[in-house]
Amino acid sequence: MEKTLFDWRGYDALDMTALIFYECVLKVPIGSFPIGYCANSIFIDYEQGVLAIFDNEDKEYKFSLNLQVGEPLSA
């Protein structure tokens, strides 16, 4: 799922549902952050439904992370 949101250079799995990604570049706009924005890191907690972007000054910007089901992949 995160591959649709941003690219990254490295990551750490904190547990089965929480990951932190490093040197991230957004593929889609998130909040006021445009496509192409380079974030220092992005934290995702799938269990809590939270995505947090950390800028180059380590300021945190939290967003709700919602799962959406799209079109069927096969009939």
N, C-alpha and C positions, 0 to 999 in steps of 0.2 A: 504494500500500500504506500509506503513512504517513497518508493521509486517514482510514483506519479506526482509527488509533491516537490521533491528536491533531489539533487545529486550531492554526494559527500565523498570525502577522502578517507575517512576512518570512522569507526564506531566502537562502542562498548555496550555489551548487553549487561544491564544491571540486574535483571532477573528475566523470567520468561515473558513478561509483558512490558517491561520498561527498557528503553534504549536511549543512548545519547550518541548523536552523530556530530562529527567535526568537519570544519571547513565546508559548509553547505552552500549551495547555490540553488535558489528557488526556481522551480519550473512553472509555478502558478503563483498568482498574487495571494498573499495571506495577510489579512488586515490591511494596514497601510504599506506593507512591504511589497514592492513590485517584482515581477518576473526578473530574474537575473541578480536579485539582491544576494550578497555574500554574507552569510551569518557565521559568526564564530562557532556556534554550535546550536543544535536543535535537539530538545528532549521530547520523547514521545512515551506516554504511559497509556497503553491500550486498555488496561483494566479500569483506570480512572477516567478515560476519555479526555486526556489533556495533551496539548502540544505547546511547547514553550520555545520561543526563539530567543537566543542570547546574542546581542550585538557585540561589536568589537570592544566595547567598554564593559562587557558582562552584565548589561542591563537586561532584565527578563521581561518578555512580553508573552503572556499566557493566552491561549485560545482553547475553546472546546473542540474536541476531535470527534466528529460524528461519522458513523459508518452509513453508507448509502448503497443499496443494491440497485444495479443498473439493468441493462437489457440482458436477456439470456445469451450465453455464448454458443449454444447449439440447440437445435430443435429436438 
